[in-house]
Amino acid sequence: MSDEQTNRPGRLPEPANGGGDDWQRLAKIAAHLALEFLGYLAVLGYAGYRLDERYGWRGRGLFGGLMLAMVAWMYRVIRTSWKLFK
């Protein structure tokens, strides 16, 4: 490929060491973490919603469930990051 084709807008530059597989691996990990986050939000948010309905907490259960999902996801992100860059 010529320099004009590799430097056009919208295309990620290749790393200097030629590690194109690293980009793909990081993209897969990021996609996996994003889907996990959506799963945590759905499950824990729904659990909080059901607690609201049952005990009449007026949104506190939903908020608590969503915050718990955020904490659980952040723990997962930190743990994954430690493994990646260790």
N, C-alpha and C positions, 0 to 999 in steps of 0.2 A: 504494500500500500504506500502511496505517496504521502508526504507530509500534509498536503492539503486535505486529504481524506481523513487522516487520523486526528486532525486538530479542529474539525468542524464543530460548531455548537451542538450541544445535546449528546455528545459522546464523551464518556469518561476516559481520561488518559490512562494508558497502561503504566503500571508501576515501573520504575527504573530497573528493578532487578528481574523483570520479565515474569513476575508471579501473577499471571492472570487468574490462576485458580484461587488465589487468596481473596480476590474480589467476590468471586462466586460463593466461596465458603462463608464470608462475612454477610453476604446478601441472604443466604439461606438461614443463617442464625438470626438475623434481624427479622426476617419474615416469620420465623418460628416464634420469636419472642412477641411479636405483634399479635399473632393469633392466640398465644397464651393469654395475653392481656385481655383480649376480647372475651375469651373463655372465663377468665376470673371475673370480669365485669358482669357477664351474663349470669353466672351461677351465684356469686355472692350478692349481686344486686337483686336478683330474684328472691333469694333467701331473706334479705332485708325487707323487701316489699311484702313478703308473706308475714313476716313478724309485725310489720306495721298494721296489716289488716287484722291480724289476730289480737294484738294488744292495744291497738288504737294509738300508736306513737306519733302519728301525723308526720311521717317523713323521716323520723330519726333512725329508724331501722334501715331504710333504703340508703340514707347518707352513710351510716355506719358500715353497711355492706360494701358500698363503693369505696370507702376509705380503706377498708380491710383488703379489698382487691388491689388497690394501689400499693399498699405496703407489701403484700405477697408478691406482686409483680416486681417491685423494686428489689426485693430480696433475691428473686430469681435472676434479674439482670446483673446484679452485683456478683452473684455466684458464678454466672456464666462468664462475666468479664474477667474474673480472677483466673478461671481456667484457661481462657484465651491468651492472656498476656503474662502468664506465669513463666 
